């Protein structure tokens, strides 16, 4: 699992996916995807097993969302309870909360991956997917509302510090915007799409907001978040959405969008200066 994290964070998606697959199969072999016998296994080992399993589960959700890889874990096989959230005595918060939060997020992401992978943007049947998309949107918003205070999505005008909780909060915000882009992009791409409750213009607004927010988060964080080279593809995805929308926008709006998009150039310059192999990766 650690090798999968390392490969993912250093821009090696294929290597990360392969290591993750091996880790998932080892987890299945040891049975940590299910609740272990509390009478036979020490509590500390049970909690460690649960943290490991749900971290694997979340990592797979993230990798498959980011790189379009097939999911390996079936929901029916993932029945272990969530780990206990041990509070930090110094500030009454738990770093383990992030594991539980992202596991619940991963459950929704998997439904969205299934939805998006079955949409044919050239087919009129795309309308039949609107109801499912809106249900998943409602699930996402409910998940967001239930975030603990220290992990709640913040206003983009703030700053990203370097504490564990600050990084966790920024990561939650970035992943939320990423899944919003993934879920609404097919309807945005289908320009003439219209239904009683949802249109391609609405999808355009959602995608633009998520893309702008993504670049803003990275730009305000600069060197703190950009120490992870795997973020480059998120910057590219956000920049491409903004450029696509700017192409068909009025002049005044186009200038504003291009100004926002110019932040991606500065971000790439920062990434290139931080990583000697960045050029190869991109």
C-alpha positions as CSV (number, residue, x, y, z in Angstrom):
1,X,0.0,0.0,0.0
2,X,2.8,2.4,0.9
3,X,4.4,1.7,-2.5
4,X,1.1,2.5,-4.2
5,X,0.9,5.8,-2.4
6,X,4.5,6.6,-3.3
7,X,4.0,5.8,-7.0
8,X,0.7,7.8,-7.1
9,X,2.3,10.8,-5.4
10,X,5.3,10.7,-7.8
11,X,3.2,10.7,-11.0
12,X,3.4,6.9,-11.8
13,X,-0.2,5.9,-12.2
14,X,0.4,2.4,-13.7
15,X,2.9,1.5,-11.0
16,X,0.5,2.7,-8.3
17,X,-2.4,0.8,-9.8
18,X,-0.3,-2.4,-9.9
19,X,0.9,-2.1,-6.3
20,X,-2.6,-1.3,-5.2
21,X,-4.0,-4.4,-6.8
22,X,-1.4,-6.5,-5.0
23,X,-2.2,-4.8,-1.7
24,X,-6.0,-5.4,-2.2
25,X,-5.5,-9.1,-2.8
26,X,-3.3,-9.4,0.2
27,X,-6.0,-7.7,2.2
28,X,-8.6,-10.1,0.9
29,X,-6.3,-13.0,1.8
30,X,-6.0,-11.8,5.4
31,X,-9.7,-11.1,5.7
32,X,-9.4,-7.4,6.8
33,X,-12.2,-6.4,4.4
34,X,-14.6,-8.1,6.9
35,X,-15.0,-7.7,10.6
36,X,-12.5,-9.8,12.5
37,X,-13.4,-11.9,15.5
38,X,-13.2,-9.5,18.4
39,X,-12.9,-12.4,20.8
40,X,-9.8,-13.8,19.1
41,X,-8.1,-10.7,17.8
42,X,-6.7,-7.8,20.0
43,X,-8.6,-4.5,19.6
44,X,-5.5,-2.7,18.5
45,X,-5.0,-5.1,15.6
46,X,-8.7,-4.9,14.7
47,X,-8.5,-1.1,14.5
48,X,-5.2,-1.3,12.5
49,X,-6.8,-3.7,10.1
50,X,-9.8,-1.4,9.6
51,X,-7.7,1.7,9.0
52,X,-5.6,-0.3,6.5
53,X,-8.7,-1.6,4.6
54,X,-10.5,1.7,4.3
55,X,-7.4,3.4,3.3
56,X,-7.0,0.9,0.5
57,X,-10.6,1.4,-0.4
58,X,-10.3,5.2,-0.6
59,X,-7.0,5.0,-2.5
60,X,-8.6,2.7,-5.2
61,X,-11.5,5.1,-5.5
62,X,-9.1,8.0,-6.0
63,X,-6.9,6.2,-8.5
64,X,-9.8,5.0,-10.6
65,X,-11.4,8.4,-10.6
66,X,-8.2,10.2,-11.5
67,X,-6.8,7.8,-14.2
68,X,-9.9,6.0,-15.5
69,X,-8.9,2.5,-14.2
70,X,-11.4,-0.3,-13.5
71,X,-12.4,-0.8,-9.9
72,X,-11.4,-4.1,-8.2
73,X,-13.2,-3.9,-4.9
74,X,-16.8,-4.9,-4.9
75,X,-19.1,-3.2,-2.4
76,X,-20.4,-6.6,-1.3
77,X,-16.9,-7.6,-0.2
78,X,-16.3,-4.4,1.7
79,X,-18.1,-4.9,5.0
80,X,-15.6,-4.1,7.7
81,X,-16.7,-1.4,10.2
82,X,-15.0,2.0,10.1
83,X,-12.1,2.5,12.5
84,X,-12.5,4.2,15.8
85,X,-11.6,7.9,15.7
86,X,-9.2,8.4,18.6
87,X,-9.1,12.0,19.6
88,X,-5.8,14.0,19.8
89,X,-5.7,15.0,23.5
90,X,-4.1,18.3,22.6
91,X,-6.9,19.7,20.4
92,X,-9.8,17.1,20.6
93,X,-9.5,16.2,16.9
94,X,-8.6,12.9,15.3
95,X,-6.4,12.3,12.3
96,X,-8.2,9.1,11.7
97,X,-11.4,11.0,10.9
98,X,-10.0,11.7,7.5
99,X,-9.9,7.9,6.7
100,X,-13.6,7.6,7.6
101,X,-14.6,10.7,5.7
102,X,-12.8,9.6,2.5
103,X,-14.2,6.1,2.8
104,X,-17.7,7.5,2.7
105,X,-16.7,9.8,-0.1
106,X,-15.3,6.8,-1.9
107,X,-18.6,5.0,-1.8
108,X,-20.3,7.9,-3.6
109,X,-17.4,8.2,-6.1
110,X,-17.8,4.5,-7.1
111,X,-21.4,5.1,-8.0
112,X,-20.4,8.2,-10.1
113,X,-17.6,6.2,-11.8
114,X,-20.2,3.6,-12.8
115,X,-22.6,6.3,-14.1
116,X,-20.0,8.2,-16.1
117,X,-18.4,5.1,-17.6
118,X,-21.8,4.1,-19.1
119,X,-22.7,7.5,-20.6
120,X,-22.5,7.8,-24.4
121,X,-22.1,11.5,-25.0
122,X,-23.2,11.0,-28.6
123,X,-26.4,9.2,-27.7
124,X,-29.8,10.8,-27.1
125,X,-30.2,8.3,-24.2
126,X,-27.9,10.6,-22.2
127,X,-31.2,12.1,-20.7
128,X,-31.8,8.8,-19.0
129,X,-28.7,9.4,-16.8
130,X,-29.9,12.7,-15.4
131,X,-31.9,11.2,-12.6
132,X,-29.0,9.1,-11.4
133,X,-26.6,12.0,-11.6
134,X,-28.9,14.2,-9.5
135,X,-29.3,11.5,-6.9
136,X,-25.5,11.2,-6.7
137,X,-25.2,15.0,-6.5
138,X,-27.6,15.0,-3.5
139,X,-25.5,12.3,-1.9
140,X,-22.3,14.4,-2.4
141,X,-23.9,17.5,-0.9
142,X,-25.2,15.5,2.1
143,X,-21.7,14.1,2.6
144,X,-20.3,17.6,2.5
145,X,-22.8,18.9,5.0
146,X,-21.8,16.1,7.4
147,X,-18.1,16.9,7.4
148,X,-16.6,17.6,10.8
149,X,-15.9,21.2,11.5
150,X,-12.1,20.9,11.2
151,X,-12.5,19.2,7.7
152,X,-15.2,21.4,6.3
153,X,-14.6,22.9,2.8
154,X,-13.4,26.4,3.3
155,X,-13.7,29.6,1.4
156,X,-11.1,29.8,-1.4
157,X,-10.0,33.3,-0.1
158,X,-8.3,31.7,2.9
159,X,-4.8,30.2,3.0
160,X,-3.5,26.7,3.2
161,X,-1.1,26.1,6.1
162,X,1.1,23.1,6.7
163,X,-0.6,21.2,9.5
164,X,-2.0,17.7,8.9
165,X,-5.6,19.0,9.2
166,X,-5.0,21.8,6.7
167,X,-3.7,19.4,4.1
168,X,-6.6,17.0,4.8
169,X,-9.1,19.9,4.4
170,X,-7.4,21.0,1.1
171,X,-7.4,17.5,-0.2
172,X,-11.1,17.0,0.5
173,X,-11.9,20.3,-1.3
174,X,-9.8,19.3,-4.3
175,X,-11.3,15.8,-4.6
176,X,-14.8,17.3,-4.2
177,X,-14.1,19.6,-7.2
178,X,-12.6,16.8,-9.2
179,X,-15.6,14.5,-8.8
180,X,-17.9,17.4,-9.7
181,X,-16.0,17.9,-12.9
182,X,-16.1,14.2,-13.7
183,X,-19.8,13.9,-13.0
184,X,-21.0,17.0,-14.9
185,X,-18.5,17.0,-17.8
186,X,-20.5,14.5,-20.0
187,X,-23.6,16.8,-19.9
188,X,-21.5,19.9,-20.5
189,X,-19.8,18.2,-23.5
190,X,-23.3,17.4,-25.0
191,X,-23.9,21.1,-25.8
192,X,-27.6,20.8,-27.0
193,X,-28.6,18.7,-24.0
194,X,-31.8,19.9,-22.2
195,X,-34.2,18.3,-19.7
196,X,-36.9,19.7,-17.5
197,X,-34.5,19.9,-14.5
198,X,-31.1,20.0,-16.0
199,X,-29.4,21.5,-19.1
200,X,-25.9,21.6,-20.6
201,X,-25.6,25.3,-19.6
202,X,-26.1,24.3,-15.9
203,X,-23.4,21.7,-16.3
204,X,-21.2,24.4,-17.8
205,X,-21.6,26.5,-14.7
206,X,-20.8,23.7,-12.4
207,X,-17.7,22.6,-14.3
208,X,-16.5,26.1,-14.6
209,X,-16.9,26.7,-10.8
210,X,-15.1,23.5,-9.9
211,X,-12.3,24.3,-12.3
212,X,-11.8,27.8,-11.1
213,X,-11.9,26.7,-7.5
214,X,-9.3,24.0,-8.2
215,X,-6.8,26.5,-9.7
216,X,-7.5,28.9,-6.9
217,X,-6.7,26.3,-4.2
218,X,-3.5,25.3,-5.9
219,X,-2.5,28.9,-6.5
220,X,-3.0,30.0,-2.9
221,X,-1.2,26.9,-1.6
222,X,1.7,27.1,-4.1
223,X,4.7,25.4,-2.7
224,X,2.9,23.6,0.1
225,X,0.6,21.5,-2.1
226,X,2.8,21.5,-5.1
227,X,5.4,19.4,-3.3
228,X,3.3,16.5,-4.7
229,X,4.0,16.2,-8.4
230,X,0.9,14.0,-9.1
231,X,-1.3,17.2,-8.8
232,X,-0.2,18.3,-12.3
233,X,-3.0,16.4,-14.1
234,X,-5.6,18.1,-11.9
235,X,-4.2,21.5,-12.9
236,X,-4.3,20.4,-16.6
237,X,-7.9,19.2,-16.3
238,X,-9.1,22.4,-14.7
239,X,-7.2,24.6,-17.2
240,X,-8.7,22.7,-20.2
241,X,-12.2,23.1,-18.9
242,X,-11.7,26.9,-18.5
243,X,-10.1,27.2,-21.9
244,X,-12.9,25.3,-23.5
245,X,-15.5,27.6,-22.0
246,X,-13.5,30.7,-22.7
247,X,-13.4,29.8,-26.4
248,X,-17.2,30.4,-26.8
249,X,-17.5,33.2,-24.2
250,X,-18.0,37.0,-24.9
251,X,-14.8,39.1,-24.9
252,X,-15.1,40.5,-21.4
253,X,-15.8,37.1,-19.9
254,X,-13.1,35.5,-22.1
255,X,-10.5,37.9,-20.7
256,X,-11.5,37.1,-17.1
257,X,-11.4,33.4,-17.8
258,X,-8.0,33.6,-19.5
259,X,-6.6,35.5,-16.5
260,X,-7.8,32.8,-14.2
261,X,-6.3,30.1,-16.5
262,X,-3.0,31.9,-16.6
263,X,-2.5,30.8,-13.0
264,X,-2.0,27.3,-14.4
265,X,1.1,28.5,-16.2
266,X,2.6,29.8,-12.9
267,X,1.7,26.5,-11.2
268,X,3.5,24.5,-13.9
269,X,6.5,26.7,-13.5
270,X,6.5,26.0,-9.8
271,X,6.1,22.3,-10.4
272,X,9.0,22.2,-12.9
273,X,11.3,24.0,-10.5
274,X,10.4,21.5,-7.7
275,X,10.7,18.3,-9.7
276,X,13.6,17.5,-12.0
277,X,11.5,14.7,-13.7
278,X,8.4,16.8,-14.1
279,X,8.9,17.4,-17.8
280,X,9.0,13.6,-18.4
281,X,5.9,13.1,-16.3
282,X,3.8,15.7,-18.1
